[in-house]
């Protein structure tokens, strides 16, 4: 089916005339990605893309969401190489860029050799080994006086392990996705190494198990790309239709970028540590600030990333002050994207409460972004 493409830019509003079916689709399945507000003219709506870039397919239209910042900087935020040439959207969009990165990382893992693991397998054997499945064995004994085999659960050592099932799951997703032929061929050739591995039946559980396995530590870059691809397809595929889109959450990318920046700059200092989304319980509720900086093991500063204009809303400040009380530190900050790195402090006129507003540079060359990251880390360390 050929769809007309409607181009949007994240965080910017565009008026568009939409048929009733498209409006129903957006309200039912895409509220997280596109805000829809009726305009004064009949069948005309004000569409505002939220913090996603990519595309998704409605009943009749394809919604193509572009970033506000240059594509090389988007790629840097996503953890991809900045690319070459003019700062334009790569052929095939971010989906093709991630698919290419996936193929490269999978090839690196395959060259080193897939890591095998133990798993429990159900089997029947003439000899008793492993663990006897009592219920099945008793069922056989009830119908036959002398069962001629044992129902067992045995340990098998092969490539059917979580760290191999996760990339196989993603390779199957990409085989059905809307990719340029060159990217599709690269993924297909790389996925040949996983031909004997079944796809993951529970992606989240397998991903957590894979990241916790020390023997699969070199899989980490591949697993990161797998997670971003799986989340992006899920975000754009509300009706579970293969190949119906890919949406990348720049808010989460900015949060990961901030964490990596601080971990790189502060982690090299003796006595400093950086935690991503540590859990703090408050009764039945669990709160997770984006970044917690520790000094000599004690909470030093807590930061929350906000992918939007640096105009704090009351809810943002309430959240920051709650994190300050919860983590036991008065150094609390909100971090916004910007064209340069800067700092501003908001203080209560009557009381000790204060919140620091940082801008972290996300546009410019890789060297300029790295310099901005160093300035932010120094400012955080000074408190």
N, C-alpha and C positions, 0 to 999 in steps of 0.2 A: 504494500500500500504506500503510495506517494503522499507525503504530508507536507503542507505548507509550514515553513519555519518562522516562528515568532522570536525575534532577538530581544533579549533583556540584558541588563547589566546589574550585577549584584548591588543591593542597597539603593538602587535608583528606581524611580517610579515611571511607568509608561502607560499611556492610555491605549486601549485596544478594544476593538469590537469582537465579541466572542459569541458563538452559538451556545445555546442552553446546555448542550451536552458537555462542552468544554468547561463551562462554569461548574457544573455538577462534579466533573472529574477533579478539578482543582480543589474544590471545597472538600471532597470526600477523601482524596488520596495525596494531595500535594500541599497541604497547609504548611508543612514544615519547610517547604522550599519557596513557595510563592504566596504572597498575601494578595487577596482579591477583595477589592472594595468597589461597590457600584458607583458609577459616575451619574451625573444628572441627565445624560443623554441615554436613550433607550438602547439596551444591549451593549453599552460601552462600560468598561471597567478599568479601574486603576490597578495595575499589576506592579507589585514591588517584590523583586527577588530578594530573598534573605541571604544568608552568608554562604551560599553554595555556588559553584561553577560547574558547568557540564551541560547535559541535556536530558530531557525526559519526554516521552511520547504520550500525548493525550489521544482521544478518539480520532481527531482530525488534524491536530496541530503538533508540531515538534517545538518545544520550548528550549531555546538555546541560551544559556546564561553565561555571560562574559564577565571576567573580573574587572575591577576598577584599576588594579595595579598592572604593570607590564607583565607579559607572560614569562620572561626569564625570572622575574621575582616570584611569580606564582610557583614556578618549578623549584626554586630554592626553598620556599616555604614547605613544599611538599616533600623535600628531601631528595629531589631529583637533580641531575646536572642542569645547569642553566640553559644548555643548548647553544646553538650557533645561529648567526644570521640576524635578520630583523626581529624586533620584539613583537612578533605576531603569533597567533595561535598555532601550535604545531599541527601538522596534518593528522587528522583523526582525533584532535583534541587531547585532553588529559588522559582519557581512557587509553589511547594508543601509546602515549608516553609511559604510562604505568605498565601497560602490557609489554612494552619493550624492556623496561627495567625488570619486570618479572622474568622474562626469558633470559636476560643476562644473569640475574641472580641464580636462577635455577640451573643454568649451565655451569656456573661456578661451583655450586653444590654437587652437581653430578660429576664434575671432573675430580672433585675430592673423594667421591664415592658416597652413595646414600648410606645413612646410618640405620642399621637394623635395630630392632627392639623386641622384647618379649611381649607376648600377648596371650590371653586365654582363648583357646579354641575348643569347640565342642566336637567330639569324635566318638566313634565306636571302635573297640579293639577286642581282640581275642585274649589279650593279656591286660591285667590290671596295672595301670600306671597313672600318674597324675592324681587327680581328685575324682572320686566316684560320684556320679550324679544319682543320688539315692532314690529320688522319686521315680525317675525313668527306669532304674534297675528293678525296683519293687513292682512297677507296672508290668514289666516283662515276666517277672517271677510269678505274678498272679495268673498269667495266661499260659505260661510254659513251665513245666516242672524243672527243666534244666536249661536256662538261657545259655546260648553259645557265644555270647559276647558281652562286653562291659560297656556301659555308657559312662564316658569319662570327660573331664575337662582338663586339657593338657596345655602345657606352656610351649608356645611355638616361637622360634626366633627367626624373624624375616623382616621385610621392608614395610609390612603393614603396621606402621607406627604413626602416632599423631603428627609428628613433624613431617612425614611424607604424605599423609592423607590431606593435610591442609593445602599444600600446593596443587595436589591432584584435583581437589574441589575447585580451586580457583582456575586451573587450566580448563576444566569442563565449563565453567562460567564463561570464560573468554572464547571458547569454541562456538558459543551461541551468540556472542556479543557483536555489535556493529563495529567491526574493526577494518581498517584498510588491509588489503591483501598481504602487503609486506609484513605488517605486524602480526597478522594471523599466522602466516607461514613460520615466523620466528617462534611464536608460542607453540605451534604444533610440533616443530622439530625439537624444541627443548623438552616438551612434555613426553616425548618418547621414553625418556629415562624413568618415567612414572607409570609405564604401561601396565605393570603387574600390581600396582597399588590401587586399592579401592578408594573412592572419594569419601570425604568425611561425612558422617551422618549427623554429627553435632559439632559444627564449626567452632563455636565459642569454647566448648570444653576441650576439644583437640588443640586449639590455639593456646589455651592456658597451659595444658600439659606439655606442649612442645616447647614453650618458653621456659618451663621449669626444669627441662632436661639438660643437665650439664654436658652430656655427650653431643648434643645438637646445638651447642653454642654458636657454631659457625653458620647455622641456619638463620640467625637473628635478622640480617638484612632482608632475606627472602620472606620471612614471616611478617615483617613490617609491611612490605609491599603487598603481600597476600591480604593482610587485614584491611589496608586502604582500598584495595580493589573490591573485596567482598562487601565492605560497608558502603562503598560508592554505588555498586550495583543494587544493593538492597534499598538504599535511599531513593533511587530513581525507579524502582521496579515494584510499585505498590500492589500491582495485580499479578505479580509472579509470571510475567510474560517475558520469556527469554529475549535479551537484546533490546529491551525497551528504554534503556537509558543508563546514564552514569552521572552521579552528582557527587562532587567532592566538597566536603565541609571545610571551608577555609577557617572557621572559628576553631575547630579542633586542630587544624594544621598550625595555626598561630600559637595555640597552647603548647603543642609539641615543640615548636620552634623555640619558644621562650624557655621551656624546660631544658632543651639541649644547649641553648646559649649559656644559661646559668650553670649547668652541670659542667660544661667545658671550661668556663672562665673561673668558676669558684671551686670546682672539684679538684683543680690542681693545687689549691692552697691547703696547707696543713690545717687540719681541724675543722674544715668546712665540708658540708654535704648538702645535696639537693635531692628532694623527694618529689615524685610526681603523684598527685592526687592521693595523699595519705588519708586514711579513714579515721574519723573522730566520731565516736558515739555520743549522742545526746539523748538519753532515754531510748525510746524505740527508733529514733531517727539517726541515720548515718550521714555525716556531712563530709565532703571531700573538696578542700581547696585545691586549686590547680597546681600550685607549687609551694612547697615548704622548704625554706633554707634553714639549715641547722649549723650552729657553731659550737664545737666541743660537745656535740650530742644534744644540746638544748635548742629549742626553737628560737630562731633569731629573727626571721621575717617570713611573712606569708603574702603571696601574690596571686592575683586572679586575672586571667587574660580576658580581654574584651575585644572581639573583632568588630569594631564599629567606631564611629567618630568619638573623639575624646571629650564627650559631654556627659559626665556622670549623672545618672538618674538616681532618684531616691532609693530604688531597689538595689542598685549597685553599691551604694554607700552602706545601706543596711547589711548587705551581704558581707562587705569587707569588715565592718565592725564586729559582726558575729564571728567571723573567722579569727579576728584578733583575740576576742574573749575566749574562744574555744581552744586556740593553740597556745594561749598564754604568752603572747608577745604584743607589744604596742607598735611594732613596726609592720604596718600593713599597707598594701599598695594595690592599685588597679593599673594594669598595663594595656595600653592601646597601641594600634599600629600608627605609624606616622612617616613623614618624609625625612625626618631627622630624629635623633634621640634627645629627649628633653625630660625635665622634671619639674613638678609643681606640687606644693603641699597645701592641703585643705585642713585648717584647724578650727576646732569649735571655739566660739568666743568665750564661753564660760565652761571650762572643763579641759581635761587632758586629751580628749579624743582628737585624733588626726589621721588623715589618710593621704598617702603620697600618690600622685598621678604621674605615671611614666608614659612617655611615648617611645616605642622601640622602632627604629628605622627598618622599613621593609621594602623600600624602593631604592634603586641605585645599583652600583656594581657589587660584586661579591666582596671586594675589599672594603667598600664603604659600609656594607651591612656588618661586616666583621668588626670594623672600628666602632660602629654604633653599639654592637653587642658588648664590647669591652667597656664602653662608657657606662652602659646600664649596669653591668656587673660591679664596677667600681662604686657606683652610686648606691646599689643595694648593700654592698659590704660596709659602706660608711654609715648606713642606717639613716 
